[in-house]
Amino acid sequence: VASFGVAYIAYRGVNGSTSVNIAINVIQISALIVFAVMALGYRMNHPPGKSGLQWDASSGAAYDYQYKTEKTAANGQTTETIVRDSNGVPQPLLDASGKPVPYTVTYPEKDDSGNFVSHPTARSVIGAHNWGWVFVQATVAILILVGFESVTAMGGEAKNPKRDVPIAVITSLLVQGAFCYLFEYFAANYFLNSGYPLSAAQGSAAPVGDMMIMVGDAILGPGHGKIFMLIQAFTVFLALIGTTLSCMNTGARVTYAMGKDEEVPEHFGILHGKNLTPHRAIWTLAAISAVVGCLGVALAFGDAGAPADSAIQALPHGILSSFGYTTHDAMAKLPNSLLTVTLASNFGTFLLYALSCVICLVAYHNHPNFKPIRHFVIPIFGLLANLACMAFYLIGPFMGYGTKMEPLLALAIAGVWAIYGWIYFVRSSKASGRTTLVRERANANSV
């Protein structure tokens, strides 16, 4: 439903798409800034040793007291477990006067086992602690920066595309990467503390949502954090619509251009008579997106995200609520379909950007307007960076970063699609009587 809803917005044309994107961007960026400021405010107003909040994953809430624990024995080992009431709320540790002991916030870098906990300083947030994990983040976070492609796809509607499109592309990348992503990335990481360590974020399905509940309770008052989180979640939903719209506009315009060049069936190269949009490409992409989306959530809790058997048994036993949830061991052997689809999509993004850099190098070779920095240094850097990220799909899992199933399956999907595309391209070229590769150098004087 969401796929076809976004497709309808794209079908309406550039005015509808632009209006929706402007509204979504204003709402989402404003919400992002509000959360980032609140997260930074919480950190700055809670120096080490000051009373603060402690997150409890079981109840999904934060409390301002230390938890009462008791020792329990299981499998010959003694562990401390939190004492809870009948509603699952952790009970407070009481002092000699019978009052709850306040929880004090600290910012240790690592725990006794050497596991990372939080960032002691602001400089630690932007520092590279492990280059392997930097590449892991890059292979996923590239999805955040693809919005600028919709700008290039609408060059035909621009009044002065040679001037406006490059400005729009650079502005889009700066707003997305250097402002929005960096700002929220810094705020969320700087917020980490002993009350919400990295281990809590790793075990959560929505760590930023947990942080929103904590800062909402701390700043807006107890009980208001969840309301704040739900409002923010709605703006994220709007942002997903905007991101999908940008991707669909780009894909439809590229498919339209390929249809005009007869690289795909000709009906994709036809514009709608009233809206002047490549409507057939849009609706085809909507159908494909719907299928891929359903496949993506089919095993969203596979591999490392497999829930415990107790959590599976607690699910409502209906075909719509528990279908596919077998056992923890069985689900752990299956790939995470959502991560697989993300990595497969991002691999295509890296490949596209790498080829764009190659095209820039070839197009401006011995060109009179050639500029070393713009047409050689930057494309070479972009090519190497994209090749490194693509290579990390294969190398990373064997270095201990993540699991092997998702990146290798993503590579297999990309390989199958590449083989199919090459076969289709060769056949269509032969059918139209065109050569597959350029065999003669064009004569510039004949243009």
C-alpha positions in Angstrom: 0.0 0.0 0.0 2.8 2.4 0.9 4.6 1.6 -2.3 1.6 2.4 -4.5 0.8 5.5 -2.4 4.2 6.9 -3.0 3.9 6.0 -6.7 0.7 8.0 -7.0 2.6 11.1 -5.6 5.3 10.6 -8.2 2.7 10.0 -10.9 1.2 13.4 -10.2 4.3 15.1 -11.5 7.1 17.4 -10.4 4.8 19.9 -8.6 3.2 17.2 -6.4 6.5 15.5 -5.7 8.3 18.8 -4.9 5.5 20.0 -2.6 5.4 16.7 -0.6 9.2 16.6 -0.3 9.4 20.2 0.9 6.7 19.6 3.6 8.3 16.3 4.7 11.8 17.7 4.9 10.7 20.7 7.0 8.9 18.4 9.4 11.6 15.8 9.6 14.6 18.2 9.9 12.8 20.2 12.6 12.0 17.0 14.6 15.6 15.8 14.2 17.0 19.1 15.5 14.6 19.0 18.5 15.8 15.5 19.5 19.4 16.3 18.9 19.3 19.4 21.1 17.5 17.5 23.8 20.0 14.7 23.8 22.9 17.1 23.9 21.1 19.0 26.7 20.7 15.8 28.7 24.4 15.1 28.4 25.5 18.6 29.3 23.2 18.8 32.3 24.2 15.4 33.7 28.0 15.5 34.4 29.6 12.4 36.0 28.2 11.7 39.4 24.9 13.5 39.0 21.6 11.8 39.4 20.1 10.7 36.2 18.0 8.0 34.5 18.7 4.3 34.0 17.1 2.4 31.2 15.2 -0.9 31.7 14.8 -2.9 28.5 12.2 -5.3 29.9 9.7 -2.6 30.9 10.7 -0.2 28.1 11.1 2.7 30.5 13.7 4.7 32.4 13.9 5.1 36.2 15.8 7.5 38.4 16.8 5.0 41.1 19.2 2.1 41.4 17.6 -1.4 41.0 17.2 -3.9 43.8 18.9 -7.2 42.9 19.0 -10.7 44.3 21.3 -13.6 43.7 20.0 -16.6 41.8 21.7 -19.8 40.8 21.3 -21.4 37.4 23.3 -24.1 35.8 25.8 -24.0 38.6 26.4 -20.3 38.2 25.3 -17.5 40.5 24.0 -14.3 38.9 22.3 -11.1 40.1 18.8 -10.5 38.8 16.6 -7.4 39.1 13.7 -7.7 41.5 10.4 -6.8 39.8 6.8 -6.4 40.8 3.9 -8.2 39.2 3.9 -5.6 36.4 7.5 -6.2 35.6 8.6 -2.8 37.0 12.1 -3.0 38.6 12.0 -2.4 42.4 14.2 0.4 43.8 17.2 -0.2 46.1 16.4 1.4 49.5 18.8 3.2 51.8 18.9 3.0 55.6 16.0 5.5 55.8 13.8 3.5 53.4 14.1 5.9 50.5 15.1 4.9 46.9 18.9 5.3 46.2 19.2 7.7 43.3 21.0 6.5 40.2 24.2 8.4 39.4 25.3 8.8 35.8 28.9 8.0 34.7 30.6 8.0 31.3 33.1 5.1 31.3 34.7 4.2 27.9 34.8 0.5 28.6 33.4 -2.0 31.2 35.4 -4.6 33.1 35.3 -7.0 30.2 36.7 -4.4 27.7 33.4 -3.8 26.0 32.7 -0.3 24.8 30.2 1.6 27.0 30.1 5.4 26.2 32.1 8.3 24.9 34.0 10.1 27.8 34.5 13.2 25.6 33.0 14.9 22.6 36.2 14.3 20.6 35.8 10.5 21.1 32.5 10.6 19.2 33.9 11.8 15.9 37.1 9.8 16.2 37.6 6.5 14.3 38.0 3.8 17.0 38.0 0.9 14.5 38.3 1.3 10.7 36.6 -2.0 10.1 33.4 -0.8 11.8 33.7 2.5 9.9 33.3 0.5 6.7 30.5 -1.5 8.1 28.7 1.8 8.9 29.5 3.2 5.4 28.0 0.2 3.6 24.7 0.8 5.4 24.6 4.6 5.9 25.1 5.3 2.2 21.3 4.8 1.9 20.9 8.1 3.7 22.7 10.1 1.0 20.9 8.9 -2.1 18.3 11.7 -2.1 20.4 13.9 -4.3 19.8 11.5 -7.3 16.2 12.8 -7.6 17.7 16.2 -8.3 19.6 14.9 -11.3 16.6 12.9 -12.5 14.6 16.1 -12.8 17.1 18.1 -14.9 14.5 18.3 -17.7 12.2 20.4 -15.5 14.9 22.8 -14.4 14.9 26.3 -15.9 18.7 26.3 -16.0 19.9 22.7 -15.4 23.6 23.4 -16.0 23.6 25.9 -13.2 20.8 24.7 -10.8 21.3 20.9 -10.8 25.0 21.0 -9.6 24.1 23.5 -6.9 21.1 21.4 -5.8 23.2 18.2 -5.7 25.9 19.8 -3.5 23.3 21.5 -1.3 21.5 18.2 -0.9 24.7 16.3 0.1 25.7 19.0 2.6 22.3 19.1 4.2 22.0 15.3 4.4 25.5 14.4 5.3 27.4 17.3 6.9 24.3 18.6 8.8 21.5 16.1 9.4 23.4 12.9 9.6 26.5 14.2 11.4 24.4 16.3 13.9 22.1 13.4 14.9 25.0 10.9 14.8 27.0 13.1 17.2 24.0 13.7 19.5 23.0 10.1 19.8 26.5 8.8 20.4 27.3 11.6 22.9 24.2 10.7 24.8 25.5 7.2 25.6 26.1 6.8 29.4 26.1 4.2 32.1 22.3 4.4 32.3 22.1 3.7 28.6 25.3 2.0 27.4 26.1 0.8 23.9 25.2 -2.8 25.0 21.6 -1.6 25.6 21.5 0.1 22.2 22.8 -3.1 20.5 20.1 -5.2 22.1 17.3 -2.8 21.2 15.2 -2.8 18.0 15.0 1.0 18.1 17.9 2.5 20.2 17.1 6.1 19.1 13.5 5.5 20.3 14.8 4.5 23.7 16.9 7.6 23.9 13.9 9.7 23.0 11.9 8.2 25.8 14.7 8.9 28.3 15.3 12.6 27.2 11.5 13.1 27.0 11.1 11.9 30.6 14.0 13.9 31.8 13.1 17.2 30.1 9.3 17.0 29.6 8.5 15.2 32.8 8.0 11.5 33.8 5.6 9.7 31.5 5.9 12.2 28.6 8.9 10.5 27.0 6.9 7.8 25.2 4.5 10.5 23.8 7.6 12.4 22.5 9.0 9.2 21.0 5.7 8.4 19.2 5.6 11.9 17.7 9.2 11.6 16.5 8.3 8.1 15.1 5.6 9.6 12.9 8.1 12.1 11.5 10.4 9.2 10.6 7.5 7.6 8.8 7.1 10.8 6.8 10.8 10.8 6.1 10.6 7.2 4.7 7.9 8.4 2.3 10.2 11.2 1.1 13.1 8.9 0.7 11.0 6.4 -1.2 9.6 9.2 -3.4 13.2 10.4 -4.3 14.3 6.9 -5.1 11.2 6.2 -7.2 11.5 9.4 -9.1 15.1 8.6 -9.9 14.4 5.0 -11.0 11.4 6.0 -13.1 13.4 8.8 -14.9 16.3 6.5 -15.6 14.0 3.7 -16.8 12.2 6.3 -19.0 15.5 7.4 -20.6 16.4 3.7 -21.2 13.0 3.2 -22.8 13.6 6.1 -25.2 17.0 4.6 -26.1 15.3 1.2 -26.5 17.5 -0.4 -23.9 14.3 -1.6 -22.2 10.8 -2.1 -23.7 9.7 1.0 -25.6 6.5 1.5 -23.5 8.7 2.6 -20.6 9.8 5.6 -22.7 6.3 7.2 -22.9 5.2 10.1 -20.8 1.7 10.6 -19.4 -0.2 13.0 -21.6 -1.4 15.3 -18.8 1.2 14.9 -15.9 4.2 14.5 -18.2 5.5 11.7 -16.0 6.9 8.3 -17.0 3.8 6.6 -15.6 4.4 3.1 -16.8 7.9 3.1 -15.3 6.5 4.5 -12.0 3.7 1.8 -11.6 6.1 -1.0 -12.6 8.6 0.2 -10.0 5.8 0.4 -7.4 4.9 -3.2 -8.0 8.6 -4.3 -7.8 9.1 -2.2 -4.6 6.0 -3.8 -3.0 7.3 -7.3 -3.7 10.8 -6.5 -2.5 9.4 -4.9 0.6 7.4 -7.9 1.5 10.5 -10.1 1.0 12.5 -7.7 3.1 10.3 -8.1 6.2 9.7 -11.8 5.8 12.7 -12.8 7.9 13.5 -9.5 9.6 14.4 -11.3 12.8 16.7 -13.9 11.2 20.4 -14.5 12.0 21.8 -12.5 14.9 18.4 -10.8 15.6 16.6 -14.1 16.2 14.3 -13.7 19.3 14.5 -16.0 22.3 12.2 -19.0 22.4 10.4 -17.4 25.4 9.7 -14.2 23.3 8.4 -16.4 20.4 6.0 -18.2 22.7 4.7 -14.9 24.0 3.6 -13.8 20.6 -0.1 -14.1 19.7 -0.6 -17.5 18.0 -2.2 -16.2 14.8 -1.2 -16.6 11.2 -0.6 -12.9 10.8 1.3 -12.4 14.1 3.4 -15.5 14.5 3.9 -16.9 10.9 7.5 -17.7 10.3 8.5 -17.5 14.0 9.6 -21.1 14.6 12.4 -21.5 17.1 15.4 -19.4 18.1 17.9 -21.9 16.7 16.0 -22.3 13.4 15.7 -18.5 12.8 19.3 -18.0 13.8 20.3 -20.2 10.8 18.4 -18.0 8.4 19.7 -14.7 6.9 18.2 -11.4 8.0 16.1 -10.6 5.0 15.8 -6.8 5.8 19.6 -6.4 6.1 20.1 -8.5 2.9 17.8 -6.3 0.9 19.5 -3.2 2.3 23.0 -4.5 1.5 21.9 -5.6 -2.0 20.4 -2.2 -2.7 23.4 -0.4 -1.4 25.8 -2.5 -3.4 24.0 -1.3 -6.5 24.4 2.3 -5.2 28.2 1.8 -4.8 28.4 0.3 -8.3 26.4 3.2 -9.8 28.6 5.8 -8.1 31.8 4.0 -9.1 30.7 3.9 -12.7 29.8 7.6 -12.6 33.4 8.3 -11.5 34.7 6.2 -14.4 32.5 8.0 -16.8 33.8 11.4 -15.5 37.4 10.3 -16.1 36.7 9.0 -19.6 34.5 12.0 -20.7 37.0 14.6 -19.7 40.2 12.8 -20.9 42.0 15.2 -23.2 38.9 17.5 -23.0 39.6 21.3 -23.4 37.7 22.0 -20.2 39.6 19.4 -18.2 40.4 20.5 -14.6 42.8 18.2 -12.6 41.0 18.5 -9.2 37.4 18.3 -10.5 37.9 15.8 -13.3 40.7 13.6 -12.0 41.5 13.8 -8.3 37.8 13.7 -7.1 36.7 10.9 -9.5 39.7 8.8 -8.6 39.0 9.2 -4.8 35.3 8.4 -5.4 36.2 5.4 -7.5 38.6 4.0 -4.9 36.2 4.7 -2.0 33.3 2.9 -3.7 35.5 0.0 -4.7 36.7 -0.3 -1.1 33.1 -0.4 0.2 32.1 -3.0 -2.4 35.2 -5.1 -1.5 34.3 -4.9 2.2 31.1 -6.9 1.4 33.3 -9.9 0.7 36.2 -9.2 3.0 34.5 -7.8 6.1 32.6 -11.0 7.3 35.9 -13.0 7.2 37.5 -10.3 9.4 34.9 -10.8 12.1 32.7 -7.8 11.3 29.1 -9.1 11.3 27.9 -12.4 9.8 28.6 -13.9 6.4 25.1 -14.7 5.3 23.7 -11.3 4.5 26.6 -9.6 2.6 27.4 -12.8 0.6 23.7 -13.3 -0.3 23.5 -9.6 -1.3 26.5 -10.2 -3.6 24.8 -13.2 -5.1 21.6 -11.2 -5.8 23.7 -8.4 -7.4 25.5 -11.1 -9.5 22.3 -12.7 -10.7 20.8 -9.4 -11.6 24.0 -8.3 -13.5 24.0 -11.6 -15.5 20.4 -11.1 -16.4 21.0 -7.5 -17.4 23.9 -8.4 -19.6 22.0 -11.1 -21.4 19.1 -8.7 -22.0 21.4 -6.0 -23.2 23.2 -8.3 -25.6 19.9 -9.7 -27.0 18.3 -6.3 -27.4 21.4 -4.9 -29.1 21.4 -7.8 -31.6 17.6 -7.4 -32.2 18.0 -3.7 -33.0 21.2 -4.2 -35.1 23.4 -2.2 -32.8 26.9 -3.2 -31.6 27.3 -4.0 -28.0 30.5 -2.0 -27.6 31.8 1.1 -29.2 34.4 0.2 -31.8 35.2 3.5 -33.5 36.3 6.8 -32.0 33.8 9.6 -32.7 34.9 12.5 -34.8 34.5 15.7 -32.8 34.5 17.8 -36.0 31.5 16.0 -37.3 29.3 17.2 -34.4 
